[in-house]
Amino acid sequence: MEEETPDDPFAESEVTWLLPDLGVRLTHPRPRSRHGRTAPSTLTAARVERDGRTWRTTDLLLGLAVPGGSTARIVQSEEFAAAVAGQVLRADDADLALRTVHRTFEELSHNRHDMTRWLESFGILGCWPPQ
């Protein structure tokens, strides 16, 4: 899905793919200008529940920034830690987020931090970020 981001001065919209079997939400901002600097894609741990045609996601507040051609890095760790400390995020969701992010980081490293290659390893064909 693609959603406009009118309040973001740098991104015109965000493209989001939900990968429920992997427990991941994949997001890429599209710059406002053709010559604008592209921000990295973000993989966020998420609980995705499908009920017929309805999808509901729970953001688990921990993710990876994946810049093209460079090593991924863990992001949102401060928000994640605060949510765990404040018991806003349940312990089982916090464990799931940590397992998901660490597993995904390892899988990305086996694919040389190439998102398209990583997606292909799961049979998801297509270029990332979408054109």
Backbone as CSV, one residue per row, in Angstrom:
resi,resn,N_x,N_y,N_z,CA_x,CA_y,CA_z,C_x,C_y,C_z
1,MET,0.843,-1.163,0.000,0.000,0.000,0.000,0.898,1.239,0.000
2,GLU,0.368,2.324,-0.511,1.107,3.588,-0.509,0.207,4.652,0.092
3,GLU,0.813,5.445,0.980,0.053,6.472,1.679,0.789,7.804,1.580
4,GLU,0.051,8.881,1.305,0.656,10.208,1.271,1.067,10.626,2.679
5,THR,2.121,11.450,2.756,2.623,11.946,4.046,2.702,13.468,3.986
6,PRO,1.547,14.146,4.049,1.528,15.603,3.868,2.304,16.377,4.933
7,ASP,2.475,15.829,6.126,3.181,16.544,7.195,4.695,16.336,7.166
8,ASP,5.168,15.455,6.313,6.606,15.189,6.229,7.223,16.109,5.176
9,PRO,8.174,16.968,5.566,8.754,17.901,4.599,9.654,17.227,3.556
10,PHE,10.087,16.005,3.805,11.025,15.348,2.897,10.404,14.224,2.083
11,ALA,9.400,13.541,2.631,8.786,12.402,1.949,7.391,12.762,1.465
12,GLU,7.125,12.455,0.205,5.806,12.693,-0.377,4.828,11.602,0.051
13,SER,5.352,10.359,0.136,4.514,9.230,0.510,5.385,8.114,1.073
14,GLU,4.728,7.110,1.627,5.421,5.920,2.118,4.786,4.693,1.483
15,VAL,5.646,3.810,1.011,5.199,2.525,0.495,5.390,1.516,1.617
16,THR,4.364,0.725,1.892,4.434,-0.260,2.973,3.991,-1.617,2.466
17,TRP,4.802,-2.619,2.777,4.431,-4.015,2.525,4.332,-4.692,3.882
18,LEU,3.292,-5.484,4.078,3.172,-6.299,5.277,3.577,-7.726,4.923
19,LEU,4.472,-8.286,5.719,4.919,-9.664,5.529,4.523,-10.440,6.781
20,PRO,3.246,-10.859,6.857,2.726,-11.440,8.093,3.441,-12.705,8.537
21,ASP,3.850,-13.549,7.605,4.524,-14.791,7.990,5.896,-14.535,8.610
22,LEU,6.500,-13.395,8.284,7.808,-13.032,8.835,7.681,-12.124,10.058
23,GLY,6.476,-11.605,10.305,6.268,-10.688,11.424,6.930,-9.345,11.195
24,VAL,6.857,-8.865,9.943,7.580,-7.655,9.560,6.696,-6.716,8.751
25,ARG,6.865,-5.426,9.017,6.296,-4.371,8.177,7.484,-3.689,7.505
26,LEU,7.462,-3.620,6.197,8.549,-3.044,5.413,8.069,-1.717,4.848
27,THR,8.809,-0.632,5.134,8.386,0.711,4.740,9.515,1.439,4.023
28,HIS,9.141,2.179,2.976,10.117,3.000,2.261,9.493,4.354,1.935
29,PRO,10.134,5.453,2.370,9.605,6.784,2.037,10.000,7.192,0.614
30,ARG,9.070,7.788,-0.095,9.359,8.331,-1.430,9.631,9.829,-1.267
31,PRO,10.787,10.307,-1.731,11.123,11.726,-1.549,10.178,12.650,-2.326
32,ARG,10.011,13.867,-1.810,9.164,14.861,-2.474,9.757,15.294,-3.813
33,SER,11.053,15.425,-3.842,11.733,15.883,-5.050,12.401,14.708,-5.754
34,ARG,12.415,14.744,-7.079,13.126,13.698,-7.841,14.591,13.657,-7.461
35,HIS,15.121,14.791,-7.034,16.532,14.886,-6.690,16.770,14.817,-5.185
36,GLY,15.683,14.581,-4.448,15.789,14.505,-2.991,16.558,13.265,-2.546
37,ARG,17.158,13.384,-1.400,17.915,12.269,-0.832,16.955,11.183,-0.352
38,THR,17.230,9.958,-0.717,16.382,8.841,-0.340,16.725,8.358,1.060
39,ALA,15.716,8.259,1.901,15.904,7.725,3.255,15.959,6.204,3.172
40,PRO,16.576,5.558,4.165,16.640,4.092,4.133,15.268,3.460,4.334
41,SER,15.136,2.245,3.845,13.937,1.460,4.125,13.981,1.043,5.587
42,THR,12.822,0.779,6.151,12.739,0.347,7.537,11.954,-0.957,7.620
43,LEU,12.536,-1.912,8.296,11.860,-3.163,8.621,11.472,-3.057,10.085
44,THR,10.196,-3.152,10.397,9.740,-3.041,11.772,9.074,-4.348,12.186
45,ALA,9.438,-4.842,13.359,8.755,-6.022,13.898,7.303,-5.653,14.136
46,ALA,6.410,-6.529,13.711,4.983,-6.250,13.856,4.208,-7.552,14.013
47,ARG,3.171,-7.474,14.792,2.237,-8.595,14.870,1.154,-8.273,13.840
48,VAL,0.978,-9.165,12.869,0.004,-8.945,11.799,-1.070,-10.020,11.915
49,GLU,-2.311,-9.580,12.048,-3.437,-10.498,12.158,-4.372,-10.264,10.979
50,ARG,-4.745,-11.355,10.310,-5.652,-11.283,9.171,-6.985,-11.914,9.552
51,ASP,-8.070,-11.225,9.220,-9.406,-11.742,9.456,-10.212,-11.463,8.196
52,GLY,-10.213,-12.422,7.292,-10.893,-12.203,6.013,-10.179,-11.127,5.219
53,ARG,-10.887,-10.051,4.932,-10.308,-8.951,4.160,-9.694,-7.877,5.046
54,THR,-9.771,-8.039,6.358,-9.257,-7.042,7.293,-7.904,-7.475,7.840
55,TRP,-6.981,-6.543,7.845,-5.650,-6.775,8.405,-5.463,-5.809,9.565
56,ARG,-4.947,-6.306,10.673,-4.667,-5.442,11.816,-3.206,-5.656,12.208
57,THR,-2.488,-4.554,12.386,-1.077,-4.658,12.756,-0.848,-4.014,14.118
58,THR,0.070,-4.603,14.855,0.531,-4.036,16.110,2.013,-3.774,15.956
59,ASP,2.404,-2.518,16.028,3.807,-2.134,15.912,4.512,-2.558,17.190
60,LEU,5.585,-3.346,17.054,6.320,-3.825,18.223,7.512,-2.929,18.564
61,LEU,7.583,-1.764,17.918,8.473,-0.666,18.301,9.967,-0.941,18.193
62,LEU,10.370,-1.921,17.412,11.791,-2.185,17.218,11.978,-2.567,15.763
63,GLY,13.030,-2.048,15.142,13.211,-2.340,13.734,14.639,-2.202,13.272
64,LEU,14.776,-2.274,11.955,16.066,-2.143,11.288,15.954,-1.085,10.201
65,ALA,16.941,-0.203,10.129,17.058,0.704,8.993,17.985,0.014,8.008
66,VAL,17.563,-0.053,6.747,18.336,-0.771,5.741,18.636,0.176,4.581
67,PRO,19.765,0.906,4.686,20.142,1.774,3.571,20.671,0.912,2.425
68,GLY,20.390,1.299,1.216,20.875,0.532,0.068,22.399,0.473,0.040
69,GLY,22.928,-0.735,-0.126,24.373,-0.912,-0.257,25.162,-0.776,1.024
70,SER,24.506,-0.818,2.167,25.198,-0.652,3.436,24.584,-1.590,4.471
71,THR,25.267,-1.780,5.578,24.809,-2.667,6.639,23.576,-2.108,7.342
72,ALA,22.631,-2.989,7.636,21.438,-2.601,8.391,21.843,-2.244,9.818
73,ARG,21.004,-1.426,10.466,21.259,-1.082,11.868,19.934,-1.067,12.620
74,ILE,20.008,-1.405,13.904,18.815,-1.423,14.746,18.372,0.017,15.011
75,VAL,17.057,0.246,14.898,16.482,1.578,15.134,15.310,1.466,16.095
76,GLN,14.924,2.583,16.651,13.791,2.739,17.562,14.034,2.046,18.898
77,SER,15.283,1.782,19.237,15.571,1.050,20.476,15.180,1.845,21.725
78,GLU,15.285,3.181,21.676,14.911,3.987,22.835,13.411,3.894,23.102
79,GLU,12.595,4.000,22.029,11.148,3.889,22.174,10.769,2.493,22.676
80,PHE,11.447,1.490,22.133,11.200,0.108,22.534,11.502,-0.075,24.026
81,ALA,12.672,0.403,24.468,13.072,0.265,25.872,12.090,0.988,26.797
82,ALA,11.646,2.175,26.396,10.695,2.925,27.217,9.352,2.202,27.302
83,ALA,8.913,1.620,26.191,7.642,0.893,26.193,7.726,-0.365,27.056
84,VAL,8.864,-1.038,27.041,9.043,-2.225,27.878,9.096,-1.814,29.351
85,ALA,9.885,-0.787,29.658,10.015,-0.326,31.048,8.679,0.168,31.598
86,GLY,7.892,0.834,30.769,6.604,1.359,31.200,5.475,0.354,31.093
87,GLN,5.802,-0.865,30.711,4.840,-1.952,30.554,3.726,-1.618,29.566
88,VAL,4.064,-0.756,28.592,3.139,-0.464,27.499,3.174,-1.615,26.502
89,LEU,4.341,-2.219,26.354,4.536,-3.369,25.480,4.617,-4.612,26.364
90,ARG,3.745,-5.582,26.109,3.735,-6.810,26.903,5.049,-7.574,26.728
91,ALA,5.410,-8.363,27.727,6.674,-9.109,27.715,6.756,-10.053,26.521
92,ASP,5.669,-10.737,26.171,5.724,-11.659,25.030,5.883,-10.906,23.713
93,ASP,5.296,-9.718,23.599,5.489,-8.905,22.396,6.922,-8.368,22.323
94,ALA,7.492,-8.005,23.468,8.884,-7.532,23.494,9.827,-8.654,23.078
95,ASP,9.594,-9.858,23.573,10.416,-11.012,23.176,10.282,-11.288,21.680
96,LEU,9.046,-11.218,21.174,8.813,-11.435,19.747,9.552,-10.390,18.918
97,ALA,9.511,-9.137,19.339,10.197,-8.066,18.611,11.699,-8.324,18.562
98,LEU,12.285,-8.674,19.687,13.730,-8.941,19.728,14.091,-10.124,18.838
99,ARG,13.340,-11.209,18.939,13.627,-12.385,18.102,13.495,-12.057,16.618
100,THR,12.445,-11.323,16.272,12.192,-10.968,14.869,13.303,-10.100,14.310
101,VAL,13.689,-9.067,15.044,14.731,-8.151,14.559,16.078,-8.863,14.446
102,HIS,16.430,-9.657,15.415,17.717,-10.368,15.355,17.733,-11.403,14.238
103,ARG,16.633,-12.146,14.078,16.541,-13.130,12.991,16.641,-12.431,11.628
104,THR,15.925,-11.318,11.493,15.908,-10.598,10.224,17.273,-10.005,9.913
105,PHE,17.947,-9.476,10.936,19.293,-8.937,10.730,20.228,-10.041,10.218
106,GLU,20.143,-11.209,10.816,20.993,-12.323,10.384,20.668,-12.738,8.949
107,GLU,19.377,-12.830,8.630,18.982,-13.190,7.269,19.465,-12.150,6.267
108,LEU,19.341,-10.876,6.610,19.825,-9.818,5.717,21.335,-9.918,5.521
109,SER,22.058,-10.222,6.585,23.520,-10.312,6.461,23.903,-11.461,5.540
110,HIS,23.141,-12.557,5.560,23.410,-13.680,4.642,23.136,-13.292,3.195
111,ASN,22.350,-12.249,3.003,22.024,-11.750,1.666,22.728,-10.431,1.366
112,ARG,23.837,-10.192,2.058,24.676,-8.994,1.860,23.888,-7.691,2.021
113,HIS,22.904,-7.695,2.924,22.069,-6.533,3.244,21.362,-5.972,2.008
114,ASP,21.076,-6.856,1.058,20.363,-6.503,-0.166,18.889,-6.897,0.020
115,MET,18.024,-5.899,0.109,16.609,-6.150,0.385,15.947,-7.005,-0.693
116,THR,16.224,-6.711,-1.955,15.612,-7.472,-3.036,16.029,-8.931,-2.945
117,ARG,17.298,-9.165,-2.708,17.808,-10.537,-2.581,17.191,-11.239,-1.369
118,TRP,17.073,-10.515,-0.248,16.466,-11.072,0.951,15.016,-11.470,0.674
119,LEU,14.248,-10.586,0.021,12.862,-10.892,-0.311,12.774,-12.100,-1.244
120,GLU,13.677,-12.181,-2.216,13.687,-13.318,-3.140,13.938,-14.633,-2.413
121,SER,14.687,-14.595,-1.314,14.954,-15.823,-0.559,13.671,-16.398,0.046
122,PHE,12.598,-15.598,0.104,11.298,-16.056,0.596,10.299,-16.235,-0.550
123,GLY,10.793,-16.161,-1.783,9.915,-16.320,-2.932,9.117,-15.079,-3.274
124,ILE,9.513,-13.934,-2.717,8.825,-12.670,-3.006,9.607,-11.983,-4.113
125,LEU,9.048,-12.016,-5.309,9.744,-11.462,-6.467,9.353,-10.011,-6.670
126,GLY,10.299,-9.245,-7.105,10.065,-7.825,-7.340,11.198,-7.024,-6.745
127,CYS,11.280,-5.829,-7.181,12.379,-4.950,-6.748,11.962,-4.178,-5.512
128,TRP,12.897,-4.021,-4.591,12.650,-3.173,-3.425,13.704,-2.093,-3.398
129,PRO,13.369,-0.846,-3.211,12.011,-0.335,-3.062,11.266,-0.352,-4.380
130,PRO,9.942,-0.477,-4.340,9.150,-0.488,-5.570,9.327,0.810,-6.345
131,GLN,9.335,0.692,-7.635,9.531,1.869,-8.495,8.264,2.632,-8.697
